[in-house]
Amino acid sequence: MSAAKLAAFGLVTMIAVGCGAPEPEPEPAADAAPAPPQFAVTGEHPCDPVGDVQFICDMVSPEDIVVVPGAEWAIVSGAREGGRINLVNVSDKTATVLFPTPDSEMQLDAEAYPDCPGPLDLADPAGSVYHGLYLAPGSDDAHTLLVVHHGSRESIEFFEVDAGDGPPTLAWTGCAVAPEGARLNSVVALPGGGFATTNAGIGVWEWQAGSGWAVLPESEDTAPNGIEVS
């Protein structure tokens, strides 16, 4: 090949290389979409009736409900941080905070709950989550409320319900703090004393004041949710 042809070939090669399409710029990464909230934002949605269906408003993540004997009142738990134990007026469909309040009574019954370290710390009420409920009817207008509690401690909390004159009131009386790693769900009082509670992935646990905690036989490695006795 002559020198002129070589020069021309080199020029064409240079032009071809120089005219190649530029490397595409990488597209900027799209901003990750925010994770959807796990719960509805309180007050964000209307609470108007839908046909004949009415709603009870102004409660944070209501989870469980028990009816006070007489059926005029119900008690509802709030199962996330900022939740409360609420009192619902069955007739007018309104809810008020029952616990904690500035006037909440807390007096440990050390004989009934000998291993309870003391009352919940109400200085940070957002640190408590109230889950499963069970109301053990008592004599006259005095009943016992058992509450599954998460947050500052994993426990069953006990309250005395005074359902005498006027709206019921709560007074904290004690607790049973669960063993390390427990994740309690539902609770039921046992006829002979103590209670049974479901513990996700571990089975059903029984608690007695004299003997403490024990896993019920043949419930191991199960994932029970609700619980009741018959």
N, C-alpha and C positions, 0 to 999 in steps of 0.2 A: 504494500500500500504506500502511495507517495506521501511525502511530508504534508502536502496540502490537504490530502484526504484525511490524514491522521489529525491534523489541526481542526478540520471541520467536524470530525467525529467527536473530538474532545469538547468542542464548543456545544454541539448538540447534547452531549451527555451532561455538561454543566447546566445547560438550560433546563433539561428534563428534570435533573435533580433539584434545581433551584425552584422550579415551578410546581413541585409536588405539593399536595394539599397539606396545610399545617395540621399538627396534632391538635385534636379537639380539646378545648379547655374542660376540665372536669366540672360537672355540674355541682353547685353548692349543695351540701347535704341539707335536706329538709329538716326543719325543727321538729323534734319529736312531739307528737300530740300529748297533751297532758293526760295523765291517768284519770279515768272517770272516778268520781267520788264513790265510796262504798255505801254512803247513806245519802238520802235526800237532805238538802239544806233546810234547816228548820225555818219555816215562814216563807220559803221561796215559792211554794205552790199554793193555790187557793184551797180553802177548806170548806167550800160551799157544798150543800147537799146535792146528790145526784139522784133525781127522782125521789123515791122513798128512802134512799140510803143516806144516813147522816154520819158525819165524822166527828170524832173528838179531837180537838186541835191542841197545839201548844205543848206537846210532849216530845222529848228527844228519844228517838229510836225505841218506842215501846216494844217490849219483848215478851213478857209473860203477864198473866192476869189471874187474880183470885178474887172471889166474891165474898164479901163479908156477910156472915149470917144475918138474914133479914132482907138481903138482896137490894138494899137501898144504895149501897156503896160497893165499889170495887177498887182493888189496889193493883197498880201496874208498875212494872220495872222498866228502867231505861238502860239499854244494853250497849252503851258506848260512852266514851269520856264526855263528861258534861251531862250525862243522864242522871235522872233522879228516881226516887220512888214516889209515884204520884197517886193521888186519891181522886177517883172519878165518881161524880154524882150521876147515878144511873138515870134519874128522871130528867134532868136538864142537860145531860151530856157535856158537862164541863169538868175540867181537870185542874187540880191545884197541887203544888208540891207538898208532899207529906214528910219526906226526909231526903237530905238534911235541910233544916231551917235554922234560923238564929235561935229558936226556942227549943231545939231538939234536946230531949232528955237522954242521958247516957249514964247508966249505973250498972256496973258489972255485978252479976250474980256469980260470985266466985265458987259457990257450992255446986251450982248446976254446970258451970263451965270452968273447971279448975285450971285448964291449960291455956285459957285465953289471955293474951298479953295485955289487953286493954282495949278501949274504944278506938274506932276509926279516927284518923286525923282529919278533922273537918276544915283545917286551915286551907287545904287544897281539895275542894270537893270534886274538881275535874279529874282527880286521880282515881276515882271510884267508878266502877261499872257494875250495875245491878242486873243479874241475869235471871235464872229460874227462881220461881216463888212457890211456897207451899204454906197454906194457912191451916194450922191445927186448931180446930174449935175447942174452946174451953168452957168453963162454967160461967153462967150469966153472960156478961158482956166482955169478958177478958179472954183473949185468944193469943196464940203464939204464931208469929210470922217467921218463917225460915227463908233466907235470901242467899242465893249464890252470888258471891262477890269476887270480882277481879280488880286488879289495879295494884294498890299499895300492898295488898296481900291477897292470896288465893284462899278463900275461906267460905264457910257458911256463917252468916251473921244472924243473930236472933233478936227479935223485937217483940215487945208486949203490945198488943193492939187493944186499946180501950175503946170499945164501941158503945159506950153508954150514951148519955145525953149529947146530942149534937153530932157533928162529924167525927169519925174515928181519929184517934191520935196514935202515934208510935212512940215507944220508949225503947232505946237499945239496951239489951240486957247481957249480951255475951257473944262469943264466937267459938268456932272450931277451925283453927288454921290447918289447911291441907298440907300434906307432905310435899317436899320439893318436886317440881316437875308436873304437878297435877294440873289438869284443865277441866274444871267441873262444869256441869251443864244444868241438870235438873236435880231436884231434891224432894224427898218425901219423909215426913215424920213416921216413925215406927210405933206401933201400938204399945209396945213394952218400954218405950223410951229410946232416945237416940234418933238417928236418921239414916237413910240410905241416899246415896247420890251417884249420878253417872259421871264417869271420868273418861273422856274421849281416848280410845285406843287402849285403855287399861282395864275397863270393865265397870263393875258396880262396887262401890265401897260402902262399908257400914262404919258408923261412928257411935261409940258409947262413951259417956263421961268417965266411966271407971277403967275402960280398957283402950280407949283411943280408936285408931283407924285399923280396918282390916278389909282385904279384898274378899268379896263373896265368892265361894267356890263355884267353879264352872262358868264364871263370868269373865275370866282373864282373856285378853287378846280380842275382846269384842269392842264395838264402838257404839254403845247404846246412847240414845238421846233422851227422850222423856222417860219418866218412871212413875209408877203408882203401886200401891199395895191393895190387896183384896183379901 
